[in-house]
């Protein structure tokens, strides 16, 4: 068993709750934006402005958290508290398109005296936890509240850009609900990202674990990027008995089979047929899954960000046992 440190590419992913907490709605604001999307075919032309609206959440540090897709290419951003409050000009401070997160600021600091930061949970929710979703969806101007449960926790894409942990909820999510907080008890567990348009009551949430990674990254005032793909390497499960026999992999070895790109970047630590067995403290099984607390099994890629420090993640792998099978160098 060989220990390594992996270089990581940086990208510049209907049960009602007992009580709907009073006062939480003061931490939720409506966001109105005017955006001009660039034209890839005619970048010199001026595109027609589009009016969008969504939701933001007041967080610590007199900041407002929202989705990047709402304010990307925005020329004008305003926030408005519920019940007809005055509109306030806002500024986009930080954008993280790959995580679909953004930070807004406003000049009027007295606003936060009546609109406190929404407390955030420090752990992932559990499947079947009751949730409340706050937002400003189509169909009205005031704050909307819908209820549901956590349906599943998975790993997938963020608004067709990056990848990360995703919490699926059964609460109704509609256009305008994006960016709204999802609450369990009296604490936010994540931010609405999108919904599944071909089904009913399927909403997707960016959990606090991913949000905390983002907030940690921007402590220096800029977004550097989320640890992402392992140098373009593909990984394959080792559940196929015939494959294990062919590659002479013993029963004591568990993990995923590495397949680096043909044109290997200099930072790629893998050779063909290396077996990745561990990321940080997490053992990888033959399906490419790791075990988290509360009996949660999830893709090993989801813990890469947890384990990475300074763009590197400690790992273990069984190195090139099968040199006779390696592809020729390109």
N, C-alpha and C positions, 0 to 999 in steps of 0.2 A: 504494500500500500504506500503510495507516494503522496506527500503533502505538497500542495502548491498554493499560490495566491493568484486568483484569477483576475487579470485586467478586465475591466468592465467598460464598454463603450458608453460615453455620455452623450445623450441627445440634447443639442442646443436649439397611456393604457388608461278573512274578514271578521276577525275577532276584535272587538273594540277595547281599547285600553281602559283601565279603571277610571283615570282622570285625565282630562286635557288641561294641562297646567295653565292657569291664568298668568298673564304677564309675559309669557314667552313670545307672544305675537309682537311685542314692542321691539324685539331683537330682529325682526324680519322686515325688510323693506322692498318696495317695488323699484325696479330699475328700468329706465327708458333709455334707449340708445338710438343713435342715427349712425348707420354704417354705410361705407362705400367699398364694396368688394372689388379687388383688382381684377382686371381682365387679362388672362394668360395669353389670349390671342392678340389683343390690342392694348398693351399696358400703357400707352401714351394717352389713351382716351379717358375721359372723366365719366365714371359710372353714375347712374341715378342713385340717390340716397334711398335707403330702406329703413323704415322705422321698426324697431324690435322692442319687446318688453320681456322682462323676466323677474327673477327674485334674487335678493342678496341677504346675507346673514351677518350681523354685527359680531365680530370676534375680538379677542383681546388686542390691546395696542391701538384702540380707536381705528380699527380697520373693518372693511366690509369684504367678505368673501363671496365670490360668485364663480360661474363657469366662464372659461376663456372664450367659448364659442359665442357668448352673448356680447362680448365687448371687443372681440378681435376686429380690427379695421374700423373701430368706432371713431367718428369725428366729434361726437357729442354724447355725453353720458350724464344722466340725472338720476338721483334717488328720491324716493318719496315714502315716508312712513304711512301706515294705514290710516283710514278714516279721514281722508282729504287733507293730510298734512302738506305743508309747503314743499315744493320741489327744490332740491339743492343740487348745484353742479358738483359733479364728482370727477375724479382723475384716476385713470388706470395707472397704477404704480408698478405692478408686476404681472407679467403674462407667462403662463406655462401651458402652451397649446398641447404638448404631449400628455399632460396630466389633466387637461381641460379645467384648469383652475386659474383664478385671477384675483388680485387684491386691488380694491378701490380705496381712495381716501377722499375726504371732504375738508374744506377749510374751517367750517363751523364746528369747533370742538365741543361747544355746549350741547350739540345734538346728542352726544354720547352720555350726557348726564341723565337723560330720560330714556335712552335706548342702550341698555347695558349689553355687554358681550354675552352670548348664549353659551352656557357651560357645555364642554365637550367630554364625552366618555373617553376613558383611557384604554378601553378594550373593545374588541370586535363584539357585535351583538351575537346572539344565539338564534339558530333557526327556530321559528315559531314565536320569537319575541314580538309583542305588540308594538306597532309603530304609528306615529302621527306625522303626516307630511304637511308642511306649511308652504304656501306659495300664492302667486297671483296668476292663475291660469285664465284662459279665455272664458268668456261668459259672464264677467262682472269686473268691477273695479276694486272691491274690497278683498281682504285676505281670505283665502280658501283653506279649509282644513279637511283632510281625508285620512281615513284610518285603514290599517291592514296589518299584515304580519311579515316577518322576514321569511322568505320562501327558500332561499339558498344563498350560499356564499361561494363565489367562483373566481376564476382568473380569466381575464379577457381584455378586449380592446376598449379604449376610451375615445368615444366620438370619432372613430376611424383614424386615430393618430397613435397614441402610445398604448401601453398595456399596464395592467395592475389588478389589484383585488377589486371585485365588484360584489355588492350586496344587492340581491334581487328582492323586491318587496311587492306585496299584493295590493297596496294602496293605489287608488286611482291617481294617475299622473297624466297631465294634459299639457299642450303647448302653453308655455308661460310658467309651468311648475318647475322647469329646469332651473337649477341654481338654488332651489329652496331647501331648507334644513329638514332632515328626518330625525325625529326625536323618539327615544325610548325613555319612559318615565319623565324626567325633567332635564335630560341631557341629550345633546345632539350626537348621533352616531354616524352621520355622514351627510353628503350633499347630493341632491337629485342631479343626475347627469342626463338621462334620456329615458325613453319608454319604448317598448316593443309595439310597433304600429300594427302588426298583424294578429295581435291577441288583445285580450282585455285584462286590465289590472296587472300588468307586468311592467314594473318600473325598475330602473337601474340606478344604483347609488354608489358614489365614491366614498368609501369608509374613512373614518378619522385616521386610521393608520397611514393611508396615503396622504391625507391632508397634512398630518404632522410631519411627514417627510418633506413635503413642499415648504411648510413654514420653517422647518429647520434649515433647509437649503437657502432661503432668502433672508436669513438673519443678517447677512452682510450687505443687503440692499439689492441683490441681483439674483436671478435664477440661473444656476449653472446647468441643471438638467438632472434627470432621474437615471440612476443606473438601469441599463436596459439589456439588450441582447448580448449574449456571450460571444462577441467577436464574429457574429454571423454564423455560428455553429448550429447545426440541426441536431436534435436528439431523438432517439428511438427507444421504445420500451424493450425490455428483455423478458417479456412473458412467454415468448415463443420458444418452446422446448427444442424444436429442431434447430433454430438459430443458435441457441446456447450451446447445443451439442456441436454444431458446425464450427463455432468459434472457440470451443473448448473452455467455456466459462463454467467454473465450479459452482456448486449449489451455495457456497458460502458468499459468493459475490452478488450484490444487489445494487442496482442503479440503472442508468440509462447509457445507451451507446452513442458516442459522439461521432458526428460526421462534419468536419470542418469544411469551409468553402474551398473550391478548387484553387482559387487564388488566395491563399491564406494571408491575412494581414499580419504584420509583425507582432501585434499584441496577442495573437491567438495562441493559447497554451496547449491546444489539443492536436494530437495526431489522429489519423483515421483509426477507428476501433478502440480508442481509449474508452474506459467505462467510468463515468462520473458517479461517485457513490455518496458524496456528502457535500452540502453547502453550509458553511458555518457549523452550528451545532445540530443541523437537521439531516438525519439519514434519509436517503432517497430510496424508494422501493422500486420494484421492477416496472411499475406503471408510470414512473416519473413523479410520484406523489410524496409529500412529506406529511408527517403527523403534527398537528398543532394542538394546543390545549382544547378542552371541551369536545374531544372526539372529532375534530375537524381535519379531514384529509384534503389537501389541495396541491396544485401543481408546484413543483420545486422552484419554478421561475418566480412564483409569488413571494418567496422569502429572500430572493436575491437582494432586494433593496434593504431588507432588515439586516442582512449580514455584511453588506458593503460599507466600508469605511474609506473615505478618500478615493473613491472610484475603484476599490479593490475588495474582493470577497475571498475569505479563506475557504478552501475546498480540498477534497480528497478524491483521487481517482486511481484506477488501476491502469498503468500506462501500457500502450501498444504491445499487447501480448501476441498480436497476430500479424507480425511484420510481413509475412508471405502474402497477406491479403491486401496490403495497402495499395492505394491507387498510386500511379506514377506522379512525380511532381510536375506541376504546370508552370 
